[in-house]
């Protein structure tokens, strides 16, 4: 898999497994349209998650992902990177 790091998980959001992620691209991030993300400490050790919800907030992206259902699970992912398949990303403008 050709994965590209697009964000970092910074903290849990709420009590049902929500996450807050930071990106360098802010509200213009690919998190606005991706339907599948990969979480892990490195690109070769990730788990795949379906995006249930993504919303831009002033302090980062709020994400709800499949398989993450409690705040305890979300806390364990703090500092993990968020990756996307290179082919899923929009082409870079000239």
Phi and psi in degrees as GROMACS dihedral restraints (atoms count N, CA, C in turn):
[ dihedral_restraints ]
;  ai    aj    ak    al  type     phi  dphi    fc
    3     4     5     6     1  -101.3    20    10
    4     5     6     7     1    90.8    20    10
    6     7     8     9     1   -97.4    20    10
    7     8     9    10     1   145.2    20    10
    9    10    11    12     1  -123.1    20    10
   10    11    12    13     1   131.2    20    10
   12    13    14    15     1   -73.6    20    10
   13    14    15    16     1   128.1    20    10
   15    16    17    18     1  -120.6    20    10
   16    17    18    19     1   -13.6    20    10
   18    19    20    21     1  -164.9    20    10
   19    20    21    22     1   170.3    20    10
   21    22    23    24     1  -125.8    20    10
   22    23    24    25     1   140.6    20    10
   24    25    26    27     1   -80.1    20    10
   25    26    27    28     1   128.6    20    10
   27    28    29    30     1  -108.6    20    10
   28    29    30    31     1   -27.1    20    10
   30    31    32    33     1  -171.7    20    10
   31    32    33    34     1   164.5    20    10
   33    34    35    36     1   -73.6    20    10
   34    35    36    37     1   161.4    20    10
   36    37    38    39     1  -132.7    20    10
   37    38    39    40     1   112.1    20    10
   39    40    41    42     1    78.8    20    10
   40    41    42    43     1  -165.5    20    10
   42    43    44    45     1  -111.6    20    10
   43    44    45    46     1     3.3    20    10
   45    46    47    48     1  -113.7    20    10
   46    47    48    49     1    25.7    20    10
   48    49    50    51     1    92.5    20    10
   49    50    51    52     1     9.7    20    10
   51    52    53    54     1   -68.2    20    10
   52    53    54    55     1   155.3    20    10
   54    55    56    57     1  -129.0    20    10
   55    56    57    58     1   154.1    20    10
   57    58    59    60     1  -115.6    20    10
   58    59    60    61     1   130.1    20    10
   60    61    62    63     1  -123.6    20    10
   61    62    63    64     1   145.9    20    10
   63    64    65    66     1  -107.2    20    10
   64    65    66    67     1   139.2    20    10
   66    67    68    69     1  -129.2    20    10
   67    68    69    70     1   159.7    20    10
   69    70    71    72     1   -76.9    20    10
   70    71    72    73     1   -21.0    20    10
   72    73    74    75     1   -96.1    20    10
   73    74    75    76     1     1.6    20    10
   75    76    77    78     1    58.6    20    10
   76    77    78    79     1  -136.3    20    10
   78    79    80    81     1   -71.5    20    10
   79    80    81    82     1    -9.9    20    10
   81    82    83    84     1   -90.6    20    10
   82    83    84    85     1    13.2    20    10
   84    85    86    87     1   -66.6    20    10
   85    86    87    88     1   156.4    20    10
   87    88    89    90     1   -65.0    20    10
   88    89    90    91     1   -13.7    20    10
   90    91    92    93     1   -61.3    20    10
   91    92    93    94     1   -17.0    20    10
   93    94    95    96     1   -73.0    20    10
   94    95    96    97     1   -21.3    20    10
   96    97    98    99     1  -130.1    20    10
   97    98    99   100     1   -12.0    20    10
   99   100   101   102     1   -69.1    20    10
  100   101   102   103     1   144.8    20    10
  102   103   104   105     1  -110.8    20    10
  103   104   105   106     1    -8.3    20    10
  105   106   107   108     1  -141.0    20    10
  106   107   108   109     1   130.1    20    10
  108   109   110   111     1  -129.3    20    10
  109   110   111   112     1   159.7    20    10
  111   112   113   114     1  -123.7    20    10
  112   113   114   115     1   128.8    20    10
  114   115   116   117     1  -112.2    20    10
  115   116   117   118     1   139.0    20    10
  117   118   119   120     1   177.6    20    10
  118   119   120   121     1   172.7    20    10
  120   121   122   123     1   -83.6    20    10
  121   122   123   124     1   -18.4    20    10
  123   124   125   126     1  -152.2    20    10
  124   125   126   127     1   159.5    20    10
  126   127   128   129     1   -62.0    20    10
  127   128   129   130     1   -24.6    20    10
  129   130   131   132     1   -90.9    20    10
  130   131   132   133     1    -0.1    20    10
  132   133   134   135     1  -133.7    20    10
  133   134   135   136     1    76.6    20    10
  135   136   137   138     1  -126.1    20    10
  136   137   138   139     1   163.9    20    10
  138   139   140   141     1  -121.2    20    10
  139   140   141   142     1   142.4    20    10
  141   142   143   144     1   -88.3    20    10
  142   143   144   145     1   138.6    20    10
  144   145   146   147     1  -138.6    20    10
  145   146   147   148     1   138.7    20    10
  147   148   149   150     1   -81.3    20    10
  148   149   150   151     1   138.7    20    10
  150   151   152   153     1   -82.3    20    10
  151   152   153   154     1   116.8    20    10
  153   154   155   156     1   -89.4    20    10
  154   155   156   157     1   -34.2    20    10
  156   157   158   159     1  -158.3    20    10
  157   158   159   160     1   141.6    20    10
  159   160   161   162     1  -140.7    20    10
  160   161   162   163     1   133.7    20    10
  162   163   164   165     1  -145.0    20    10
  163   164   165   166     1   134.7    20    10
  165   166   167   168     1   -77.4    20    10
  166   167   168   169     1   134.0    20    10
  168   169   170   171     1  -128.8    20    10
  169   170   171   172     1   157.7    20    10
  171   172   173   174     1   -56.5    20    10
  172   173   174   175     1   -26.6    20    10
  174   175   176   177     1  -100.4    20    10
  175   176   177   178     1    11.1    20    10
  177   178   179   180     1   136.6    20    10
  178   179   180   181     1  -172.2    20    10
  180   181   182   183     1   -92.1    20    10
  181   182   183   184     1   130.7    20    10
  183   184   185   186     1   -91.7    20    10
  184   185   186   187     1   126.1    20    10
  186   187   188   189     1  -125.1    20    10
  187   188   189   190     1   140.7    20    10
  189   190   191   192     1  -121.5    20    10
  190   191   192   193     1   122.6    20    10
  192   193   194   195     1  -122.7    20    10
  193   194   195   196     1   149.3    20    10
  195   196   197   198     1   -60.9    20    10
  196   197   198   199     1   143.9    20    10
  198   199   200   201     1    85.1    20    10
  199   200   201   202     1    -7.9    20    10
  201   202   203   204     1  -114.8    20    10
  202   203   204   205     1   103.1    20    10
  204   205   206   207     1  -120.4    20    10
  205   206   207   208     1    -3.5    20    10
  207   208   209   210     1  -135.0    20    10
  208   209   210   211     1   159.4    20    10
  210   211   212   213     1   -66.2    20    10
  211   212   213   214     1   -29.0    20    10
  213   214   215   216     1   -63.8    20    10
  214   215   216   217     1   -44.6    20    10
  216   217   218   219     1   -62.4    20    10
  217   218   219   220     1   -42.6    20    10
  219   220   221   222     1   -64.2    20    10
  220   221   222   223     1   -39.8    20    10
  222   223   224   225     1   -62.7    20    10
  223   224   225   226     1   -35.2    20    10
  225   226   227   228     1   -66.9    20    10
  226   227   228   229     1   -20.7    20    10
  228   229   230   231     1   -91.7    20    10
  229   230   231   232     1    -3.6    20    10
  231   232   233   234     1   -54.2    20    10
  232   233   234   235     1   134.9    20    10
  234   235   236   237     1    80.0    20    10
  235   236   237   238     1    -3.9    20    10
  237   238   239   240     1   -69.4    20    10
  238   239   240   241     1   154.6    20    10
  240   241   242   243     1   -92.4    20    10
  241   242   243   244     1   154.3    20    10
  243   244   245   246     1  -109.9    20    10
  244   245   246   247     1   127.7    20    10
  246   247   248   249     1  -118.9    20    10
  247   248   249   250     1   155.6    20    10
  249   250   251   252     1  -133.1    20    10
  250   251   252   253     1   153.7    20    10
  252   253   254   255     1   -67.8    20    10
  253   254   255   256     1   134.4    20    10
  255   256   257   258     1   -54.7    20    10
  256   257   258   259     1   -39.5    20    10
  258   259   260   261     1   -67.9    20    10
  259   260   261   262     1   -20.3    20    10
  261   262   263   264     1   -83.0    20    10
  262   263   264   265     1   -14.8    20    10
  264   265   266   267     1   -83.1    20    10
  265   266   267   268     1   146.3    20    10
  267   268   269   270     1   -65.1    20    10
  268   269   270   271     1   147.8    20    10
  270   271   272   273     1   -62.5    20    10
  271   272   273   274     1   148.0    20    10
  273   274   275   276     1   -76.2    20    10
  274   275   276   277     1   136.6    20    10
  276   277   278   279     1   -66.5    20    10
  277   278   279   280     1   148.9    20    10
